[in-house]
Amino acid sequence: MAAAPVWSVDPRTGKQREQVAVEATAQEVDAAVRAADAARDALADRTVRAAFLRTAADELKAAESTLVEVADAETALGPVRLTGELARTCYQLRAFADIVDEGEFLGVVVNHPDDTATPPIPDLRRYKVPLGVVAVYSASNFPFAFSVPGGDTASALAAGCPVVVKAHPDHPGLSELVAKVLRRAAARHDIPEGVVGLVHGFEAGVELVKHPLIAAAGFTGSVRGGRALFDAAAARPVPIPFHGELGSLNPVVVTEAAATERAEAIGAGLAGSMTLGVGQFCVKPGLVLVPAGAAGDGLVKSLTDAVSDTDAGVLLDHRMRDNFVAGVAERAALPDVESPVTPGPGGEHTVSAGFLTVPAARLATEGEHDLLLEECFGPVTVVARYEDEAEVRGVLSRLPGNLTATVQLSAEEAAGEGAGAALLAAVTPLAGRVLVNGWPTGVAVAAAQHHGGPYPATTSTSTSVGGTAIERWLRPVAYQGVPEALLPAELRDGNPLGLPRRFNGVLER
């Protein structure tokens, strides 16, 4: 039986552009994983790893015009957005190179023997080592930052782990081009090209997570697909860590005082956030609690005006477009749901932005309106109008885990007066990132960043963005009573590599 072709498709027309690959067989997945495993030793030297990451960033930047052109042809995200995303991706690679150079991520701790302790402490030295080959599952909505050269790949390579990437079918041509760029960067440092493997096809993705040489996996995508792979990772004879980002509603709570103080600004800000990238951000605000009454009415009017001025847009593929249209229609048909600006088909290949409103009381108890508490991918949000604080807490108590939660407060509440602190405490258990008087779209690549959250936002407590994302691909090892000559250089007394470490209880830098 011939291997299924992999086509590059133009989402603006739904037409095939070109065949770029064929779906990988089980044997080809095996070959890619084994080639990646064979490249592990070439990543052992931190200096080489850091140089590789910087070269990868340079090579991606050098190929910018070609990469952006192909990315736009396959995703319809636009050159401006894609150029910025590629810059972010290059910055992320360089940031991980700096982390590798610094060495703090190794977590070096040295304890000399202490017979006076209870119980006595032997000679113990601890640091972290790479897990092995990492399977990376690309996301559709960020063809650079969460795809072949994205955060999972960058952090895994920084940790010393080769990767095999399962390409996303929405941008296969770009995936092939980027993989070649990364392999070219690897070759410049005598690292085997197998350090970055690439496979296509649904079955290839299943085979990948089951392969015995895969030591961990990173995933960004749907709840359904991510949960299936998560279960497969756990069902292996040797289970592996599966760091999945699955779905998020990203609730927003607007207080009565905030709506009274700046209804127009909040409505306009919400419109910009929920329609950014045609509503295809994983941190799009999908549920907004707005007070009933005049202040909330003003916010809804501002939102209506701003969303009405939004042009129709193209989603990443026609399957997503169909799911959006069907999902919005199903939600709009529920009792007491209104549609001030009706979202739906904007044309044969586009969708129009809009929002739905519903009494918050409908969401505070289990029932058919639970559908409104599920993510709908695309330019739509649900505005739940609440009568009092009890309804707000009732709705919050029913929400699943999220990547973000946002509160919009008045100036007085933000200064510590009124309900601000209590509301912040109420949303903190729901999300990995909590915002005040901002909007969640936009995830900065920074040391303090956390992009994750309680299930189903993610399947682990880790972040996929920021420096600590590297921790997902490492495990600690303690050496006891090992002679100095046999110890890894990172753990020797003289600290020959000049690493940050904790030495006999004292933090050294």
Secondary structure per residue as TSV (DSSP state, phi and psi in degrees):
chain	resnum	aa	ss	phi	psi
A	1	M	-	360.0	128.0
A	2	A	-	-68.3	144.8
A	3	A	-	-66.3	142.4
A	4	A	-	-69.3	135.5
A	5	P	E	-72.2	151.3
A	6	V	E	-110.7	116.6
A	7	W	E	-104.6	142.0
A	8	S	E	-85.6	128.7
A	9	V	E	-121.3	138.4
A	10	D	E	-85.7	111.3
A	11	P	T	-68.3	-17.4
A	12	R	T	-73.4	-22.8
A	13	T	T	-126.3	-17.5
A	14	G	T	78.6	5.6
A	15	K	E	-94.4	148.0
A	16	Q	E	-69.4	135.8
A	17	R	E	-92.2	-51.9
A	18	E	E	-168.0	156.3
A	19	Q	E	-84.9	127.3
A	20	V	E	-110.9	-16.1
A	21	A	E	-168.8	-175.5
A	22	V	E	-127.0	155.6
A	23	E	-	-65.3	138.1
A	24	A	-	-73.7	139.6
A	25	T	-	-81.4	170.4
A	26	A	H	-60.1	-36.4
A	27	Q	H	-67.5	-36.9
A	28	E	H	-72.2	-34.6
A	29	V	H	-63.3	-44.4
A	30	D	H	-59.1	-43.7
A	31	A	H	-63.8	-40.9
A	32	A	H	-64.8	-42.1
A	33	V	H	-66.3	-41.9
A	34	R	H	-67.5	-35.3
A	35	A	H	-66.2	-39.2
A	36	A	H	-64.7	-43.6
A	37	D	H	-61.6	-36.5
A	38	A	H	-68.7	-17.4
A	39	A	T	-90.1	-1.0
A	40	R	G	-58.5	-45.1
A	41	D	G	-61.8	-31.6
A	42	A	G	-68.7	-16.8
A	43	L	G	-96.6	1.6
A	44	A	-	-65.3	-34.0
A	45	D	S	-80.9	120.3
A	46	R	H	-63.4	-34.7
A	47	T	H	-63.3	-41.6
A	48	V	H	-66.0	-42.2
A	49	R	H	-60.1	-47.0
A	50	A	H	-62.9	-42.4
A	51	A	H	-64.4	-40.1
A	52	F	H	-59.9	-45.5
A	53	L	H	-63.2	-40.4
A	54	R	H	-69.0	-38.9
A	55	T	H	-65.0	-39.1
A	56	A	H	-59.4	-42.9
A	57	A	H	-62.9	-43.5
A	58	D	H	-62.7	-42.4
A	59	E	H	-67.9	-38.7
A	60	L	H	-63.8	-43.4
A	61	K	H	-62.8	-40.5
A	62	A	H	-64.2	-30.2
A	63	A	T	-96.1	14.5
A	64	E	H	-52.2	-49.6
A	65	S	H	-61.4	-43.6
A	66	T	H	-67.5	-44.7
A	67	L	H	-64.5	-43.4
A	68	V	H	-65.8	-39.6
A	69	E	H	-61.1	-46.6
A	70	V	H	-68.7	-40.9
A	71	A	H	-60.1	-42.7
A	72	D	H	-66.0	-39.8
A	73	A	H	-62.9	-30.2
A	74	E	H	-96.4	-19.5
A	75	T	H	-121.5	-19.3
A	76	A	-	61.1	23.7
A	77	L	-	-80.6	-13.7
A	78	G	-	94.1	141.9
A	79	P	H	-60.6	-37.4
A	80	V	H	-63.9	-52.4
A	81	R	H	-59.8	-43.8
A	82	L	H	-71.0	-35.6
A	83	T	H	-62.9	-41.9
A	84	G	H	-65.1	-39.9
A	85	E	H	-66.3	-37.8
A	86	L	H	-66.3	-39.3
A	87	A	H	-61.2	-41.5
A	88	R	H	-61.1	-41.0
A	89	T	H	-65.8	-42.7
A	90	C	H	-64.3	-41.3
A	91	Y	H	-60.2	-41.5
A	92	Q	H	-63.2	-42.1
A	93	L	H	-61.4	-43.4
A	94	R	H	-68.6	-35.2
A	95	A	H	-64.1	-40.0
A	96	F	H	-69.3	-31.6
A	97	A	H	-61.6	-41.3
A	98	D	H	-63.3	-39.7
A	99	I	H	-63.5	-41.7
A	100	V	H	-62.8	-44.3
A	101	D	H	-60.8	-42.7
A	102	E	H	-66.2	-43.8
A	103	G	-	87.0	-0.8
A	104	E	G	-63.2	-29.2
A	105	F	G	-60.4	-18.9
A	106	L	G	-71.1	-19.6
A	107	G	-	59.9	46.6
A	108	V	E	-70.7	127.3
A	109	V	E	-134.4	129.1
A	110	V	E	-122.5	127.6
A	111	N	E	-121.9	118.1
A	112	H	-	-76.0	160.5
A	113	P	-	-58.0	142.8
A	114	D	B	-142.2	99.3
A	115	D	T	-74.6	-13.4
A	116	T	T	-84.6	-13.5
A	117	A	S	-74.6	158.4
A	118	T	S	-121.5	111.0
A	119	P	S	-72.5	167.9
A	120	P	-	-58.4	145.4
A	121	I	B	-100.3	123.8
A	122	P	-	-80.1	-179.3
A	123	D	-	-71.5	116.1
A	124	L	E	-129.6	135.4
A	125	R	E	-139.6	127.2
A	126	R	E	-127.8	138.8
A	127	Y	E	-155.5	-177.5
A	128	K	E	-112.8	143.0
A	129	V	E	-123.0	155.1
A	130	P	E	-66.9	146.6
A	131	L	-	-72.6	-39.3
A	132	G	-	137.3	-154.9
A	133	V	E	-69.8	133.1
A	134	V	E	-109.5	131.9
A	135	A	E	-87.9	128.5
A	136	V	E	-117.7	126.2
A	137	Y	E	-107.3	114.4
A	138	S	-	-70.1	151.9
A	139	A	-	-95.9	155.4
A	140	S	S	-80.9	-37.0
A	141	N	S	-84.7	-10.4
A	142	F	-	-132.1	83.9
A	143	P	T	-67.0	-11.9
A	144	F	T	-109.3	-58.1
A	145	A	T	-69.8	-24.9
A	146	F	T	-128.6	34.4
A	147	S	S	-129.9	-142.9
A	148	V	T	-52.9	-45.5
A	149	P	T	-98.3	15.5
A	150	G	S	-79.1	-163.1
A	151	G	H	-62.5	-38.0
A	152	D	H	-64.7	-46.0
A	153	T	H	-64.3	-47.6
A	154	A	H	-61.7	-45.3
A	155	S	H	-70.5	-35.3
A	156	A	H	-66.8	-46.4
A	157	L	H	-62.0	-38.4
A	158	A	H	-61.9	-35.1
A	159	A	H	-75.2	-12.6
A	160	G	T	97.7	19.3
A	161	C	-	-109.0	121.1
A	162	P	-	-63.6	161.9
A	163	V	E	-129.1	150.8
A	164	V	E	-123.0	119.1
A	165	V	E	-98.2	131.8
A	166	K	E	-90.3	111.0
A	167	A	-	-66.5	146.3
A	168	H	-	-82.1	137.0
A	169	P	T	-66.7	-13.0
A	170	D	T	-80.7	-16.3
A	171	H	S	-144.6	59.6
A	172	P	H	-69.4	-36.2
A	173	G	H	-64.2	-44.8
A	174	L	H	-61.7	-41.4
A	175	S	H	-58.7	-42.7
A	176	E	H	-63.3	-43.4
A	177	L	H	-64.2	-44.9
A	178	V	H	-66.7	-39.7
A	179	A	H	-59.2	-39.9
A	180	K	H	-64.7	-39.2
A	181	V	H	-62.4	-45.6
A	182	L	H	-65.4	-38.3
A	183	R	H	-68.5	-35.2
A	184	R	H	-64.2	-40.5
A	185	A	H	-63.8	-40.3
A	186	A	H	-62.2	-44.0
A	187	A	H	-61.3	-30.8
A	188	R	T	-66.3	-15.1
A	189	H	T	-117.9	22.6
A	190	D	T	59.0	30.7
A	191	I	-	-96.4	130.0
A	192	P	-	-56.5	142.1
A	193	E	G	-61.6	-22.7
A	194	G	G	-64.7	-6.9
A	195	V	G	-61.7	-24.5
A	196	V	E	-125.2	98.6
A	197	G	E	-91.2	158.1
A	198	L	E	-143.4	128.5
A	199	V	E	-131.4	154.7
A	200	H	-	-120.1	150.0
A	201	G	S	110.9	144.5
A	202	F	H	-59.5	-49.0
A	203	E	H	-64.1	-33.9
A	204	A	H	-61.7	-37.9
A	205	G	H	-64.5	-37.3
A	206	V	H	-68.6	-45.3
A	207	E	H	-60.1	-37.0
A	208	L	H	-62.5	-48.7
A	209	V	H	-68.6	-20.4
A	210	K	H	-90.0	-12.8
A	211	H	-	-64.1	132.7
A	212	P	T	-63.7	-20.6
A	213	L	T	-90.7	-4.3
A	214	I	E	-79.3	125.8
A	215	A	E	-101.2	-16.5
A	216	A	E	-169.1	166.0
A	217	A	E	-142.7	147.3
A	218	G	E	-123.9	134.9
A	219	F	E	-139.0	140.4
A	220	T	E	-134.3	120.9
A	221	G	S	173.9	-146.2
A	222	S	-	-83.0	160.9
A	223	V	H	-62.5	-45.3
A	224	R	H	-62.4	-51.5
A	225	G	H	-67.0	-42.1
A	226	G	H	-65.4	-39.9
A	227	R	H	-66.7	-37.2
A	228	A	H	-62.4	-43.0
A	229	L	H	-71.0	-37.4
A	230	F	H	-59.2	-45.2
A	231	D	H	-64.8	-38.6
A	232	A	H	-65.2	-38.3
A	233	A	H	-64.9	-37.3
A	234	A	H	-76.3	-25.3
A	235	A	H	-86.7	-6.1
A	236	R	S	-60.0	155.3
A	237	P	S	-53.8	-37.0
A	238	V	S	-119.1	99.9
A	239	P	-	-60.6	152.7
A	240	I	-	-128.6	157.1
A	241	P	-	-63.6	136.0
A	242	F	E	-127.0	109.5
A	243	H	E	-100.2	96.4
A	244	G	E	-113.9	137.8
A	245	E	E	-105.4	115.8
A	246	L	-	-108.7	-45.2
A	247	G	-	-178.4	153.7
A	248	S	-	-158.2	137.9
A	249	L	-	-89.7	-26.8
A	250	N	-	53.3	65.9
A	251	P	E	-65.9	152.0
A	252	V	E	-127.9	134.0
A	253	V	E	-116.9	122.2
A	254	V	E	-105.5	120.8
A	255	T	-	-76.1	160.5
A	256	E	H	-58.5	-42.2
A	257	A	H	-66.3	-38.0
A	258	A	H	-66.8	-42.2
A	259	A	H	-64.1	-38.0
A	260	T	H	-65.5	-39.1
A	261	E	H	-76.9	-38.0
A	262	R	H	-153.3	53.9
A	263	A	H	-58.3	-43.9
A	264	E	H	-64.6	-43.7
A	265	A	H	-66.3	-40.7
A	266	I	H	-66.0	-43.3
A	267	G	H	-61.0	-43.7
A	268	A	H	-66.8	-40.4
A	269	G	H	-64.4	-40.9
A	270	L	H	-62.7	-43.4
A	271	A	H	-59.5	-44.3
A	272	G	H	-63.9	-38.5
A	273	S	H	-72.0	-44.3
A	274	M	H	-75.3	-20.1
A	275	T	H	-102.0	-4.7
A	276	L	G	-58.6	130.4
A	277	G	G	62.3	31.2
A	278	V	G	57.3	38.2
A	279	G	G	68.2	22.4
A	280	Q	-	-104.9	26.5
A	281	F	-	-92.5	141.1
A	282	C	T	-66.9	-17.1
A	283	V	T	-108.8	21.5
A	284	K	-	-60.0	132.8
A	285	P	-	-68.9	111.2
A	286	G	-	-102.9	-11.3
A	287	L	E	-143.3	125.3
A	288	V	E	-127.8	120.0
A	289	L	E	-90.1	115.7
A	290	V	E	-123.8	137.4
A	291	P	E	-65.3	145.5
A	292	A	S	-70.7	163.8
A	293	G	S	100.2	-174.3
A	294	A	H	-63.2	-41.6
A	295	A	H	-64.1	-45.7
A	296	G	H	-65.2	-35.5
A	297	D	H	-60.4	-39.1
A	298	G	H	-64.4	-38.7
A	299	L	H	-65.0	-45.8
A	300	V	H	-61.9	-38.4
A	301	K	H	-63.4	-43.2
A	302	S	H	-62.2	-42.6
A	303	L	H	-62.5	-43.2
A	304	T	H	-59.5	-47.1
A	305	D	H	-62.4	-44.3
A	306	A	H	-69.9	-43.8
A	307	V	H	-67.7	-34.8
A	308	S	H	-62.8	-25.8
A	309	D	T	-87.5	2.1
A	310	T	-	-85.6	130.9
A	311	D	-	-72.3	153.1
A	312	A	-	-62.8	151.7
A	313	G	B	-137.1	168.6
A	314	V	-	-100.0	128.8
A	315	L	-	-81.6	172.7
A	316	L	S	-65.7	-28.7
A	317	D	S	-157.2	169.8
A	318	H	H	-74.0	-24.8
A	319	R	H	-63.6	-45.4
A	320	M	H	-63.0	-38.6
A	321	R	H	-60.8	-46.0
A	322	D	H	-63.4	-41.2
A	323	N	H	-65.5	-37.9
A	324	F	H	-64.3	-49.4
A	325	V	H	-60.3	-45.5
A	326	A	H	-67.6	-40.8
A	327	G	H	-65.9	-40.7
A	328	V	H	-65.9	-43.2
A	329	A	H	-62.3	-40.7
A	330	E	H	-65.4	-40.5
A	331	R	H	-69.8	-41.4
A	332	A	H	-65.9	-22.1
A	333	A	T	-82.7	-6.5
A	334	L	S	-71.0	151.2
A	335	P	T	-58.7	140.5
A	336	D	T	68.0	8.7
A	337	V	-	-92.4	128.1
A	338	E	E	-118.0	161.7
A	339	S	E	-131.5	85.7
A	340	P	E	-58.0	-38.0
A	341	V	E	-128.5	112.9
A	342	T	-	-77.7	117.3
A	343	P	-	-81.9	154.9
A	344	G	E	157.8	-156.2
A	345	P	E	-67.3	130.4
A	346	G	-	-99.6	-11.4
A	347	G	S	174.6	-170.6
A	348	E	S	-62.7	-32.2
A	349	H	S	-123.2	5.6
A	350	T	-	-124.5	170.5
A	351	V	E	-131.3	152.9
A	352	S	E	-106.6	145.6
A	353	A	-	-79.5	155.4
A	354	G	E	-173.1	-175.8
A	355	F	E	-150.2	159.2
A	356	L	E	-115.2	150.8
A	357	T	E	-122.1	150.8
A	358	V	E	-155.1	146.3
A	359	P	E	-63.3	132.4
A	360	A	G	-58.2	-29.0
A	361	A	G	-58.5	-28.5
A	362	R	G	-66.8	-24.2
A	363	L	T	-97.9	-11.1
A	364	A	S	-77.4	-15.8
A	365	T	S	-130.5	156.1
A	366	E	S	-64.6	141.2
A	367	G	S	169.2	-165.5
A	368	E	G	-64.5	-22.0
A	369	H	G	-76.6	-0.8
A	370	D	G	-58.8	-24.1
A	371	L	G	-57.8	-30.3
A	372	L	G	-71.8	-10.6
A	373	L	G	-97.3	11.4
A	374	E	S	-110.1	144.5
A	375	E	-	-61.6	136.1
A	376	C	-	-119.5	109.2
A	377	F	-	-72.9	118.2
A	378	G	S	137.2	-177.4
A	379	P	S	-81.9	70.2
A	380	V	E	-147.2	147.3
A	381	T	E	-139.8	162.6
A	382	V	E	-111.3	124.5
A	383	V	E	-103.1	113.5
A	384	A	E	-100.4	119.1
A	385	R	E	-90.5	118.9
A	386	Y	E	-106.3	149.0
A	387	E	S	-90.4	-31.6
A	388	D	S	-157.1	176.4
A	389	E	H	-62.9	-32.8
A	390	A	H	-61.3	-39.0
A	391	E	H	-67.7	-37.9
A	392	V	H	-59.6	-49.0
A	393	R	H	-66.3	-33.5
A	394	G	H	-63.2	-43.2
A	395	V	H	-68.5	-45.5
A	396	L	H	-58.9	-34.9
A	397	S	T	-67.1	-16.1
A	398	R	T	-103.0	-0.1
A	399	L	-	-82.1	143.1
A	400	P	-	-75.8	-178.5
A	401	G	-	-67.7	150.9
A	402	N	E	-137.6	158.7
A	403	L	E	-70.9	-39.5
A	404	T	E	-138.2	159.6
A	405	A	E	-144.2	137.6
A	406	T	E	-126.1	140.5
A	407	V	E	-122.6	134.1
A	408	Q	E	-105.0	114.1
A	409	L	-	-115.0	158.6
A	410	S	-	-75.9	168.5
A	411	A	H	-60.1	-39.5
A	412	E	H	-66.3	-43.9
A	413	E	H	-65.6	-38.5
A	414	A	H	-66.4	-23.4
A	415	A	T	-84.9	2.2
A	416	G	T	105.0	0.5
A	417	E	-	-95.2	146.9
A	418	G	T	80.6	-145.3
A	419	A	T	-89.6	2.8
A	420	G	H	-56.2	-51.2
A	421	A	H	-64.9	-41.1
A	422	A	H	-65.3	-39.2
A	423	L	H	-67.5	-40.5
A	424	L	H	-60.6	-41.9
A	425	A	H	-64.8	-32.6
A	426	A	H	-71.7	-33.5
A	427	V	H	-90.8	-18.7
A	428	T	G	-57.8	-40.4
A	429	P	G	-66.2	-11.6
A	430	L	G	-89.4	-15.9
A	431	A	E	-148.6	162.7
A	432	G	E	-89.1	-19.0
A	433	R	E	-136.2	126.0
A	434	V	E	-114.9	127.9
A	435	L	E	-116.5	147.1
A	436	V	E	-121.8	124.7
A	437	N	S	54.5	39.1
A	438	G	S	-140.5	-167.8
A	439	W	-	-132.8	142.6
A	440	P	S	-75.9	-18.7
A	441	T	-	-66.9	128.1
A	442	G	-	107.8	113.4
A	443	V	-	-120.4	102.5
A	444	A	-	-66.9	140.7
A	445	V	-	-86.1	97.7
A	446	A	-	-147.1	159.0
A	447	A	T	-60.5	-34.6
A	448	A	T	-89.6	2.8
A	449	Q	-	-70.8	145.5
A	450	H	-	-135.3	114.3
A	451	H	-	-114.0	89.9
A	452	G	-	-179.3	-175.8
A	453	G	-	172.8	176.4
A	454	P	T	-60.2	152.7
A	455	Y	T	-56.6	139.5
A	456	P	T	-93.0	10.6
A	457	A	T	-55.7	-49.3
A	458	T	B	-143.5	162.9
A	459	T	S	-96.2	1.4
A	460	S	S	-143.1	177.1
A	461	T	S	-91.7	6.7
A	462	S	-	-85.6	169.6
A	463	T	-	-106.1	149.7
A	464	S	S	-104.3	-1.0
A	465	V	S	-130.2	140.5
A	466	G	S	99.3	167.2
A	467	G	G	-59.0	-34.8
A	468	T	G	-75.0	-2.9
A	469	A	G	-61.1	-22.5
A	470	I	G	-64.2	-26.8
A	471	E	G	-63.7	-21.0
A	472	R	G	-63.7	-25.3
A	473	W	G	-109.0	20.3
A	474	L	E	-126.6	156.0
A	475	R	E	-137.8	145.5
A	476	P	E	-80.9	146.5
A	477	V	E	-133.3	132.7
A	478	A	E	-109.4	132.9
A	479	Y	E	-104.9	127.6
A	480	Q	E	-117.2	125.0
A	481	G	S	65.0	24.0
A	482	V	-	-84.3	129.3
A	483	P	-	-58.4	147.2
A	484	E	G	-51.5	-42.1
A	485	A	G	-65.9	-21.0
A	486	L	G	-99.3	-7.5
A	487	L	S	-74.4	148.5
A	488	P	-	-57.9	148.5
A	489	A	G	-57.0	-31.3
A	490	E	G	-63.4	-21.4
A	491	L	G	-110.4	5.5
A	492	R	S	-79.2	154.7
A	493	D	T	-57.7	-43.4
A	494	G	T	-72.9	-3.7
A	495	N	-	49.9	57.3
A	496	P	T	-62.0	-21.1
A	497	L	T	-94.4	-2.4
A	498	G	-	63.4	41.6
A	499	L	-	-86.9	147.6
A	500	P	-	-61.5	136.8
A	501	R	E	-161.4	165.2
A	502	R	E	-106.5	114.5
A	503	F	E	-114.4	111.6
A	504	N	T	50.5	43.9
A	505	G	T	88.1	-4.5
A	506	V	E	-109.1	128.3
A	507	L	E	-77.4	121.5
A	508	E	E	-114.0	141.0
A	509	R	-	-135.1	360.0
